[in-house]
């Protein structure tokens, strides 16, 4: 199950991506928003971040105007590794080396076709483990060392 969320700026892109997931036979759960009425991206970053970090969903897709704000919000949830992508190379390497569990994109940055291509690249890439796992563990140790201020 893929968790998906967006703010108002990326609502239309989210609908396109959902249609694409349906065509591909991939299940998703939409965590909002549900219209183009102005809202705040941290809400959806946290909801999708929690869904992924808790294991309720295997991975997530987050969309806002740039992909930046919503990915920053998601990355505050312990266990989330969200990447903002506007190119396929970053999407591929972010999975192979960083085992990203959330893909963020910006509706004001990428067109619909590029967003689909980036998504395909990210979904199709495989984490390479080994030395990369050690570095990911180091990232999560940073989370654990910095919880009291
Ligand atoms: C909303 O105007 C915009 O700030 C938001 O979608 C996003 O780009 C923030 O990072």
Backbone and ligand atoms as CSV (ligand in chain L), in Angstrom:
chain,resi,resn,atom,element,x,y,z
A,1,UNK,N,N,0.849,-1.197,0.000
A,1,UNK,CA,C,0.000,0.000,0.000
A,1,UNK,C,C,0.886,1.250,0.000
A,2,UNK,N,N,0.535,2.173,-0.872
A,2,UNK,CA,C,1.292,3.425,-0.968
A,2,UNK,C,C,0.462,4.536,-0.318
A,3,UNK,N,N,1.076,5.267,0.599
A,3,UNK,CA,C,0.416,6.434,1.186
A,3,UNK,C,C,0.685,7.619,0.271
A,4,UNK,N,N,-0.346,8.416,0.022
A,4,UNK,CA,C,-0.146,9.583,-0.835
A,4,UNK,C,C,-0.785,10.807,-0.190
A,5,UNK,N,N,-0.130,11.937,-0.349
A,5,UNK,CA,C,-0.679,13.171,0.211
A,5,UNK,C,C,-0.157,14.372,-0.536
A,6,UNK,N,N,-0.903,15.446,-0.446
A,6,UNK,CA,C,-0.473,16.689,-1.105
A,6,UNK,C,C,-1.120,17.869,-0.395
A,7,UNK,N,N,-0.607,19.056,-0.681
A,7,UNK,CA,C,-1.341,20.258,-0.295
A,7,UNK,C,C,-2.149,20.731,-1.503
A,8,UNK,N,N,-2.770,21.896,-1.374
A,8,UNK,CA,C,-3.630,22.421,-2.442
A,8,UNK,C,C,-2.863,22.663,-3.742
A,9,UNK,N,N,-1.599,23.081,-3.599
A,9,UNK,CA,C,-0.815,23.434,-4.791
A,9,UNK,C,C,-0.591,22.231,-5.697
A,10,UNK,N,N,-0.621,21.046,-5.119
A,10,UNK,CA,C,-0.331,19.835,-5.887
A,10,UNK,C,C,-1.537,18.900,-5.952
A,11,UNK,N,N,-2.697,19.423,-5.611
A,11,UNK,CA,C,-3.895,18.570,-5.618
A,11,UNK,C,C,-4.141,17.970,-7.011
A,12,UNK,N,N,-4.022,18.797,-8.043
A,12,UNK,CA,C,-4.281,18.307,-9.412
A,12,UNK,C,C,-3.248,17.252,-9.803
A,13,UNK,N,N,-1.979,17.476,-9.440
A,13,UNK,CA,C,-0.945,16.477,-9.755
A,13,UNK,C,C,-1.225,15.181,-9.005
A,14,UNK,N,N,-1.674,15.309,-7.752
A,14,UNK,CA,C,-1.978,14.099,-6.981
A,14,UNK,C,C,-3.064,13.272,-7.668
A,15,UNK,N,N,-4.077,13.933,-8.201
A,15,UNK,CA,C,-5.150,13.208,-8.901
A,15,UNK,C,C,-4.586,12.466,-10.115
A,16,UNK,N,N,-3.665,13.116,-10.834
A,16,UNK,CA,C,-3.035,12.471,-12.002
A,16,UNK,C,C,-2.215,11.260,-11.571
A,17,UNK,N,N,-1.475,11.422,-10.475
A,17,UNK,CA,C,-0.623,10.326,-9.985
A,17,UNK,C,C,-1.501,9.173,-9.480
A,18,UNK,N,N,-2.598,9.503,-8.841
A,18,UNK,CA,C,-3.505,8.445,-8.366
A,18,UNK,C,C,-4.074,7.650,-9.546
A,19,UNK,N,N,-4.438,8.388,-10.611
A,19,UNK,CA,C,-4.955,7.721,-11.815
A,19,UNK,C,C,-3.886,6.777,-12.370
A,20,UNK,N,N,-2.654,7.255,-12.363
A,20,UNK,CA,C,-1.530,6.465,-12.881
A,20,UNK,C,C,-1.306,5.210,-12.030
A,21,UNK,N,N,-1.393,5.358,-10.713
A,21,UNK,CA,C,-1.226,4.200,-9.820
A,21,UNK,C,C,-2.327,3.174,-10.092
A,22,UNK,N,N,-3.530,3.677,-10.315
A,22,UNK,CA,C,-4.655,2.763,-10.622
A,22,UNK,C,C,-4.379,2.011,-11.918
A,23,UNK,N,N,-3.905,2.717,-12.941
A,23,UNK,CA,C,-3.578,2.064,-14.225
A,23,UNK,C,C,-2.530,0.974,-14.028
A,24,UNK,N,N,-1.608,1.213,-13.095
A,24,UNK,CA,C,-0.533,0.259,-12.835
A,24,UNK,C,C,-0.967,-0.846,-11.873
A,25,UNK,N,N,-2.178,-0.754,-11.376
A,25,UNK,CA,C,-2.688,-1.767,-10.445
A,25,UNK,C,C,-2.065,-1.665,-9.062
A,26,UNK,N,N,-1.602,-0.462,-8.707
A,26,UNK,CA,C,-0.985,-0.271,-7.387
A,26,UNK,C,C,-1.985,0.374,-6.430
A,27,UNK,N,N,-2.076,-0.204,-5.238
A,27,UNK,CA,C,-3.025,0.318,-4.250
A,27,UNK,C,C,-2.442,1.506,-3.508
A,28,UNK,N,N,-3.297,2.480,-3.213
A,28,UNK,CA,C,-2.836,3.638,-2.459
A,28,UNK,C,C,-3.907,4.072,-1.466
A,29,UNK,N,N,-3.460,4.819,-0.480
A,29,UNK,CA,C,-4.391,5.417,0.474
A,29,UNK,C,C,-4.122,6.918,0.471
A,30,UNK,N,N,-5.159,7.692,0.237
A,30,UNK,CA,C,-5.030,9.143,0.130
A,30,UNK,C,C,-5.229,9.796,1.499
A,31,UNK,N,N,-4.197,10.482,1.977
A,31,UNK,CA,C,-4.253,11.140,3.287
A,31,UNK,C,C,-4.611,12.621,3.170
A,32,UNK,N,N,-5.102,13.040,2.017
A,32,UNK,CA,C,-5.495,14.436,1.815
A,32,UNK,C,C,-4.350,15.228,1.198
A,33,UNK,N,N,-4.635,16.474,0.825
A,33,UNK,CA,C,-5.889,17.169,1.011
A,33,UNK,C,C,-6.911,16.701,-0.033
A,34,UNK,N,N,-8.126,17.182,0.101
A,34,UNK,CA,C,-9.179,16.660,-0.761
A,34,UNK,C,C,-9.839,17.714,-1.653
A,35,UNK,N,N,-9.207,18.882,-1.751
A,35,UNK,CA,C,-9.701,19.910,-2.675
A,35,UNK,C,C,-8.570,20.908,-2.911
A,36,UNK,N,N,-8.829,21.893,-3.746
A,36,UNK,CA,C,-7.816,22.907,-4.019
A,36,UNK,C,C,-7.915,24.088,-3.059
A,37,UNK,N,N,-8.732,23.943,-2.039
A,37,UNK,CA,C,-8.828,24.998,-1.025
A,37,UNK,C,C,-7.494,25.112,-0.290
A,38,UNK,N,N,-7.041,26.340,-0.045
A,38,UNK,CA,C,-5.717,26.536,0.552
A,38,UNK,C,C,-5.608,25.826,1.904
A,39,UNK,N,N,-4.489,25.131,2.082
A,39,UNK,CA,C,-4.272,24.401,3.326
A,39,UNK,C,C,-2.779,24.456,3.644
A,40,UNK,N,N,-2.297,23.614,4.566
A,40,UNK,CA,C,-0.903,23.699,5.028
A,40,UNK,C,C,-0.199,22.358,4.846
A,41,UNK,N,N,0.876,22.366,4.085
A,41,UNK,CA,C,1.561,21.114,3.728
A,41,UNK,C,C,2.071,20.280,4.920
A,42,UNK,N,N,2.429,20.903,6.094
A,42,UNK,CA,C,2.932,20.034,7.175
A,42,UNK,C,C,1.923,18.972,7.622
A,43,UNK,N,N,0.633,19.297,7.504
A,43,UNK,CA,C,-0.405,18.338,7.922
A,43,UNK,C,C,-0.225,17.015,7.175
A,44,UNK,N,N,-0.051,17.103,5.868
A,44,UNK,CA,C,-0.026,15.902,5.022
A,44,UNK,C,C,1.346,15.231,5.057
A,45,UNK,N,N,2.379,16.054,5.263
A,45,UNK,CA,C,3.718,15.477,5.428
A,45,UNK,C,C,3.757,14.588,6.650
A,46,UNK,N,N,3.156,15.062,7.734
A,46,UNK,CA,C,3.156,14.272,8.973
A,46,UNK,C,C,2.274,13.030,8.831
A,47,UNK,N,N,1.086,13.189,8.242
A,47,UNK,CA,C,0.173,12.043,8.114
A,47,UNK,C,C,0.800,10.917,7.290
A,48,UNK,N,N,1.363,11.284,6.154
A,48,UNK,CA,C,1.977,10.256,5.293
A,48,UNK,C,C,3.255,9.730,5.947
A,49,UNK,N,N,4.011,10.613,6.587
A,49,UNK,CA,C,5.215,10.168,7.303
A,49,UNK,C,C,4.881,9.127,8.355
A,50,UNK,N,N,3.839,9.383,9.133
A,50,UNK,CA,C,3.426,8.439,10.191
A,50,UNK,C,C,2.953,7.129,9.583
A,51,UNK,N,N,2.202,7.219,8.490
A,51,UNK,CA,C,1.684,5.996,7.848
A,51,UNK,C,C,2.840,5.102,7.402
A,52,UNK,N,N,3.901,5.711,6.917
A,52,UNK,CA,C,5.049,4.934,6.428
A,52,UNK,C,C,5.906,4.462,7.604
A,53,UNK,N,N,6.208,5.355,8.523
A,53,UNK,CA,C,7.088,5.000,9.645
A,53,UNK,C,C,6.456,3.921,10.521
A,54,UNK,N,N,5.133,3.913,10.625
A,54,UNK,CA,C,4.462,2.922,11.473
A,54,UNK,C,C,4.309,1.574,10.771
A,55,UNK,N,N,4.533,1.557,9.469
A,55,UNK,CA,C,4.386,0.312,8.723
A,55,UNK,C,C,2.991,0.113,8.148
A,56,UNK,N,N,2.108,1.065,8.438
A,56,UNK,CA,C,0.737,0.988,7.893
A,56,UNK,C,C,0.791,0.975,6.355
A,57,UNK,N,N,1.704,1.731,5.808
A,57,UNK,CA,C,1.942,1.730,4.355
A,57,UNK,C,C,3.431,1.469,4.120
A,58,UNK,N,N,3.737,0.810,2.997
A,58,UNK,CA,C,5.150,0.455,2.721
A,58,UNK,C,C,5.973,1.651,2.288
A,59,UNK,N,N,5.328,2.565,1.556
A,59,UNK,CA,C,6.048,3.718,1.022
A,59,UNK,C,C,5.074,4.853,0.841
A,60,UNK,N,N,5.620,6.045,0.523
A,60,UNK,CA,C,4.736,7.191,0.387
A,60,UNK,C,C,5.116,8.103,-0.759
A,61,UNK,N,N,4.126,8.848,-1.204
A,61,UNK,CA,C,4.330,9.876,-2.222
A,61,UNK,C,C,3.757,11.174,-1.660
A,62,UNK,N,N,4.564,12.236,-1.694
A,62,UNK,CA,C,4.118,13.530,-1.187
A,62,UNK,C,C,4.330,14.596,-2.240
A,63,UNK,N,N,3.357,15.456,-2.379
A,63,UNK,CA,C,3.402,16.478,-3.429
A,63,UNK,C,C,2.997,17.832,-2.849
A,64,UNK,N,N,3.798,18.842,-3.130
A,64,UNK,CA,C,3.376,20.215,-2.841
A,64,UNK,C,C,3.918,21.081,-3.977
A,65,UNK,N,N,3.950,22.387,-3.800
A,65,UNK,CA,C,4.375,23.239,-4.907
A,65,UNK,C,C,5.779,22.920,-5.381
A,66,UNK,N,N,6.693,22.797,-4.419
A,66,UNK,CA,C,8.092,22.471,-4.746
A,66,UNK,C,C,8.488,21.064,-4.331
A,67,UNK,N,N,7.718,20.457,-3.451
A,67,UNK,CA,C,8.096,19.173,-2.848
A,67,UNK,C,C,8.952,19.375,-1.605
A,68,UNK,N,N,9.389,20.611,-1.389
A,68,UNK,CA,C,10.327,20.870,-0.282
A,68,UNK,C,C,9.625,20.856,1.070
A,69,UNK,N,N,8.615,21.718,1.228
A,69,UNK,CA,C,7.973,21.851,2.537
A,69,UNK,C,C,7.405,20.535,3.040
A,70,UNK,N,N,6.738,19.823,2.174
A,70,UNK,CA,C,6.051,18.597,2.583
A,70,UNK,C,C,7.063,17.487,2.911
A,71,UNK,N,N,8.219,17.500,2.229
A,71,UNK,CA,C,9.254,16.506,2.537
A,71,UNK,C,C,9.958,16.859,3.842
A,72,UNK,N,N,10.155,18.166,4.081
A,72,UNK,CA,C,10.756,18.573,5.365
A,72,UNK,C,C,9.878,18.121,6.516
A,73,UNK,N,N,8.577,18.306,6.371
A,73,UNK,CA,C,7.645,17.899,7.426
A,73,UNK,C,C,7.712,16.391,7.642
A,74,UNK,N,N,7.672,15.633,6.564
A,74,UNK,CA,C,7.697,14.165,6.684
A,74,UNK,C,C,8.999,13.699,7.326
A,75,UNK,N,N,10.087,14.367,6.997
A,75,UNK,CA,C,11.386,13.940,7.526
A,75,UNK,C,C,11.536,14.193,9.027
A,76,UNK,N,N,10.586,14.915,9.625
A,76,UNK,CA,C,10.599,15.103,11.078
A,76,UNK,C,C,10.007,13.905,11.803
A,77,UNK,N,N,9.360,13.012,11.069
A,77,UNK,CA,C,8.815,11.802,11.687
A,77,UNK,C,C,9.934,10.764,11.726
A,78,UNK,N,N,10.211,10.246,12.919
A,78,UNK,CA,C,11.298,9.292,13.087
A,78,UNK,C,C,11.128,8.082,12.150
A,79,UNK,N,N,12.154,7.783,11.423
A,79,UNK,CA,C,12.110,6.623,10.531
A,79,UNK,C,C,11.811,6.982,9.080
A,80,UNK,N,N,11.424,8.233,8.866
A,80,UNK,CA,C,11.136,8.649,7.479
A,80,UNK,C,C,12.423,9.070,6.782
A,81,UNK,N,N,12.536,8.640,5.536
A,81,UNK,CA,C,13.610,9.125,4.657
A,81,UNK,C,C,12.933,9.578,3.367
A,82,UNK,N,N,12.595,10.856,3.360
A,82,UNK,CA,C,11.890,11.416,2.204
A,82,UNK,C,C,12.877,12.178,1.331
A,83,UNK,N,N,12.730,12.020,0.031
A,83,UNK,CA,C,13.599,12.726,-0.921
A,83,UNK,C,C,12.729,13.563,-1.862
A,84,UNK,N,N,13.206,14.761,-2.156
A,84,UNK,CA,C,12.537,15.576,-3.188
A,84,UNK,C,C,13.256,15.321,-4.496
A,85,UNK,N,N,12.523,14.959,-5.521
A,85,UNK,CA,C,13.142,14.663,-6.816
A,85,UNK,C,C,12.507,15.461,-7.939
A,86,UNK,N,N,13.381,15.941,-8.816
A,86,UNK,CA,C,12.880,16.484,-10.085
A,86,UNK,C,C,13.653,15.870,-11.245
A,87,UNK,N,N,14.390,14.786,-10.927
A,87,UNK,CA,C,15.094,14.059,-11.988
A,87,UNK,C,C,15.146,12.572,-11.640
A,88,UNK,N,N,15.317,11.750,-12.672
A,88,UNK,CA,C,15.280,10.298,-12.478
A,88,UNK,C,C,16.542,9.767,-11.810
A,89,UNK,N,N,17.676,10.399,-12.055
A,89,UNK,CA,C,18.933,9.929,-11.457
A,89,UNK,C,C,18.844,9.985,-9.931
A,90,UNK,N,N,18.384,11.120,-9.418
A,90,UNK,CA,C,18.252,11.258,-7.960
A,90,UNK,C,C,17.243,10.249,-7.422
A,91,UNK,N,N,16.148,10.057,-8.155
A,91,UNK,CA,C,15.132,9.098,-7.706
A,91,UNK,C,C,15.737,7.698,-7.574
A,92,UNK,N,N,16.501,7.285,-8.581
A,92,UNK,CA,C,17.094,5.944,-8.589
A,92,UNK,C,C,18.114,5.780,-7.454
A,93,UNK,N,N,19.046,6.744,-7.378
A,93,UNK,CA,C,20.097,6.639,-6.352
A,93,UNK,C,C,19.543,6.815,-4.940
A,94,UNK,N,N,18.473,7.587,-4.809
A,94,UNK,CA,C,17.909,7.791,-3.471
A,94,UNK,C,C,17.342,6.493,-2.927
A,95,UNK,N,N,16.955,5.587,-3.817
A,95,UNK,CA,C,16.486,4.278,-3.369
A,95,UNK,C,C,17.670,3.333,-3.209
A,96,UNK,N,N,18.560,3.297,-4.202
A,96,UNK,CA,C,19.680,2.353,-4.159
A,96,UNK,C,C,20.611,2.612,-2.974
A,97,UNK,N,N,20.890,3.870,-2.686
A,97,UNK,CA,C,21.853,4.197,-1.634
A,97,UNK,C,C,21.207,4.619,-0.318
A,98,UNK,N,N,20.087,5.323,-0.398
A,98,UNK,CA,C,19.510,5.903,0.820
A,98,UNK,C,C,18.232,5.208,1.268
A,99,UNK,N,N,17.785,4.238,0.491
A,99,UNK,CA,C,16.552,3.502,0.797
A,99,UNK,C,C,15.415,4.449,1.197
A,100,UNK,N,N,15.215,5.472,0.405
A,100,UNK,CA,C,14.157,6.435,0.721
A,100,UNK,C,C,12.810,5.727,0.750
A,101,UNK,N,N,11.999,6.125,1.720
A,101,UNK,CA,C,10.686,5.485,1.822
A,101,UNK,C,C,9.552,6.429,1.429
A,102,UNK,N,N,9.903,7.682,1.134
A,102,UNK,CA,C,8.899,8.617,0.611
A,102,UNK,C,C,9.521,9.408,-0.542
A,103,UNK,N,N,8.769,9.499,-1.623
A,103,UNK,CA,C,9.175,10.302,-2.777
A,103,UNK,C,C,8.342,11.579,-2.778
A,104,UNK,N,N,9.026,12.717,-2.790
A,104,UNK,CA,C,8.316,14.002,-2.865
A,104,UNK,C,C,8.634,14.674,-4.190
A,105,UNK,N,N,7.626,15.342,-4.737
A,105,UNK,CA,C,7.843,16.087,-5.980
A,105,UNK,C,C,7.060,17.394,-5.907
A,106,UNK,N,N,7.479,18.341,-6.751
A,106,UNK,CA,C,6.843,19.654,-6.772
A,106,UNK,C,C,6.000,19.847,-8.021
A,107,UNK,N,N,4.741,20.152,-7.804
A,107,UNK,CA,C,3.826,20.332,-8.945
A,107,UNK,C,C,4.170,21.577,-9.763
A,108,UNK,N,N,4.904,22.527,-9.120
A,108,UNK,CA,C,5.300,23.738,-9.839
A,108,UNK,C,C,6.684,23.575,-10.459
A,109,UNK,N,N,7.248,22.388,-10.294
A,109,UNK,CA,C,8.606,22.121,-10.789
A,109,UNK,C,C,8.586,21.108,-11.933
A,110,UNK,N,N,7.865,20.014,-11.708
A,110,UNK,CA,C,7.845,18.955,-12.731
A,110,UNK,C,C,6.462,18.892,-13.397
A,111,UNK,N,N,6.441,18.537,-14.654
A,111,UNK,CA,C,5.182,18.298,-15.361
A,111,UNK,C,C,4.663,16.902,-15.015
A,112,UNK,N,N,3.462,16.613,-15.448
A,112,UNK,CA,C,2.831,15.335,-15.102
A,112,UNK,C,C,3.629,14.155,-15.668
A,113,UNK,N,N,4.062,14.260,-16.908
A,113,UNK,CA,C,4.779,13.130,-17.517
A,113,UNK,C,C,6.107,12.871,-16.819
A,114,UNK,N,N,6.829,13.939,-16.486
A,114,UNK,CA,C,8.100,13.753,-15.782
A,114,UNK,C,C,7.850,13.181,-14.385
A,115,UNK,N,N,6.814,13.645,-13.733
A,115,UNK,CA,C,6.484,13.120,-12.401
A,115,UNK,C,C,6.226,11.610,-12.475
A,116,UNK,N,N,5.541,11.171,-13.503
A,116,UNK,CA,C,5.265,9.732,-13.655
A,116,UNK,C,C,6.560,8.957,-13.918
A,117,UNK,N,N,7.429,9.553,-14.713
A,117,UNK,CA,C,8.705,8.894,-15.039
A,117,UNK,C,C,9.585,8.776,-13.785
A,118,UNK,N,N,9.608,9.842,-12.996
A,118,UNK,CA,C,10.376,9.829,-11.740
A,118,UNK,C,C,9.800,8.770,-10.803
A,119,UNK,N,N,8.482,8.720,-10.735
A,119,UNK,CA,C,7.823,7.736,-9.871
A,119,UNK,C,C,8.170,6.313,-10.314
A,120,UNK,N,N,8.096,6.053,-11.617
A,120,UNK,CA,C,8.443,4.718,-12.130
A,120,UNK,C,C,9.880,4.353,-11.770
A,121,UNK,N,N,10.772,5.310,-11.916
A,121,UNK,CA,C,12.193,5.070,-11.621
A,121,UNK,C,C,12.370,4.720,-10.152
A,122,UNK,N,N,11.725,5.493,-9.309
A,122,UNK,CA,C,11.850,5.283,-7.853
A,122,UNK,C,C,11.240,3.937,-7.441
A,123,UNK,N,N,10.053,3.641,-7.975
A,123,UNK,CA,C,9.394,2.368,-7.623
A,123,UNK,C,C,10.201,1.170,-8.125
A,124,UNK,N,N,10.892,1.350,-9.246
A,124,UNK,CA,C,11.614,0.233,-9.859
A,124,UNK,C,C,13.019,0.015,-9.313
A,125,UNK,N,N,13.514,0.956,-8.537
A,125,UNK,CA,C,14.887,0.841,-8.017
A,125,UNK,C,C,14.920,-0.027,-6.759
A,126,UNK,N,N,16.095,-0.613,-6.502
A,126,UNK,CA,C,16.240,-1.527,-5.362
A,126,UNK,C,C,17.376,-1.067,-4.453
A,127,UNK,N,N,17.129,-1.080,-3.160
A,127,UNK,CA,C,18.153,-0.706,-2.183
A,127,UNK,C,C,19.320,-1.684,-2.249
A,128,UNK,N,N,20.525,-1.143,-2.218
A,128,UNK,CA,C,21.703,-2.005,-2.376
A,128,UNK,C,C,22.314,-2.488,-1.058
A,129,UNK,N,N,21.822,-2.020,0.066
A,129,UNK,CA,C,22.257,-2.554,1.365
A,129,UNK,C,C,23.727,-2.306,1.674
A,130,UNK,N,N,24.294,-3.231,2.449
A,130,UNK,CA,C,25.708,-3.213,2.861
A,130,UNK,C,C,26.141,-1.848,3.398
A,131,UNK,N,N,27.186,-1.241,2.778
A,131,UNK,CA,C,27.726,0.011,3.335
A,131,UNK,C,C,26.652,1.099,3.406
A,132,UNK,N,N,25.670,1.001,2.536
A,132,UNK,CA,C,24.617,2.014,2.533
A,132,UNK,C,C,23.720,1.860,3.766
A,133,UNK,N,N,23.505,0.628,4.196
A,133,UNK,CA,C,22.699,0.405,5.403
A,133,UNK,C,C,23.403,1.010,6.621
A,134,UNK,N,N,24.725,0.820,6.675
A,134,UNK,CA,C,25.480,1.378,7.801
A,134,UNK,C,C,25.293,2.900,7.870
A,135,UNK,N,N,25.305,3.539,6.715
A,135,UNK,CA,C,25.161,5.006,6.700
A,135,UNK,C,C,23.735,5.431,7.073
A,136,UNK,N,N,22.767,4.648,6.648
A,136,UNK,CA,C,21.376,4.948,7.034
A,136,UNK,C,C,21.214,4.785,8.545
A,137,UNK,N,N,21.849,3.741,9.086
A,137,UNK,CA,C,21.808,3.555,10.546
A,137,UNK,C,C,22.391,4.781,11.235
A,138,UNK,N,N,23.464,5.323,10.669
A,138,UNK,CA,C,24.083,6.526,11.251
A,138,UNK,C,C,23.106,7.701,11.224
A,139,UNK,N,N,22.324,7.811,10.175
A,139,UNK,CA,C,21.336,8.900,10.105
A,139,UNK,C,C,20.324,8.749,11.230
A,140,UNK,N,N,19.859,7.522,11.447
A,140,UNK,CA,C,18.841,7.341,12.481
A,140,UNK,C,C,19.425,7.458,13.890
A,141,UNK,N,N,20.736,7.226,14.010
A,141,UNK,CA,C,21.377,7.502,15.305
A,141,UNK,C,C,21.352,9.007,15.589
A,142,UNK,N,N,21.450,9.812,14.559
A,142,UNK,CA,C,21.353,11.274,14.748
A,142,UNK,C,C,19.979,11.618,15.336
A,143,UNK,N,N,18.933,10.975,14.798
A,143,UNK,CA,C,17.581,11.213,15.340
A,143,UNK,C,C,17.551,10.893,16.835
A,144,UNK,N,N,18.157,9.751,17.192
A,144,UNK,CA,C,18.095,9.311,18.590
A,144,UNK,C,C,18.941,10.166,19.508
A,145,UNK,N,N,19.996,10.765,18.994
A,145,UNK,CA,C,20.871,11.598,19.823
A,145,UNK,C,C,20.306,12.992,20.045
A,146,UNK,N,N,19.326,13.385,19.278
A,146,UNK,CA,C,18.905,14.801,19.280
A,146,UNK,C,C,17.416,14.968,19.584
A,147,UNK,N,N,16.940,14.227,20.595
A,147,UNK,CA,C,15.510,14.286,20.880
A,147,UNK,C,C,15.187,15.206,22.060
A,148,UNK,N,N,16.198,15.670,22.809
A,148,UNK,CA,C,15.893,16.365,24.060
A,148,UNK,C,C,16.010,17.879,24.021
A,149,UNK,N,N,16.077,18.468,22.856
A,149,UNK,CA,C,16.073,19.930,22.807
A,149,UNK,C,C,15.423,20.401,21.531
L,1,LIG,C1,C,2.137,26.675,-1.179
L,1,LIG,O1,O,1.962,27.926,-1.748
L,1,LIG,C2,C,3.606,26.272,-1.255
L,1,LIG,O2,O,4.359,27.049,-0.371
L,1,LIG,C3,C,3.792,24.794,-0.970
L,1,LIG,O3,O,3.028,24.052,-1.859
L,1,LIG,C4,C,5.189,24.248,-1.090
L,1,LIG,O4,O,5.781,24.615,-2.295
L,1,LIG,C5,C,6.065,24.454,0.062
L,1,LIG,O5,O,7.206,23.971,0.125
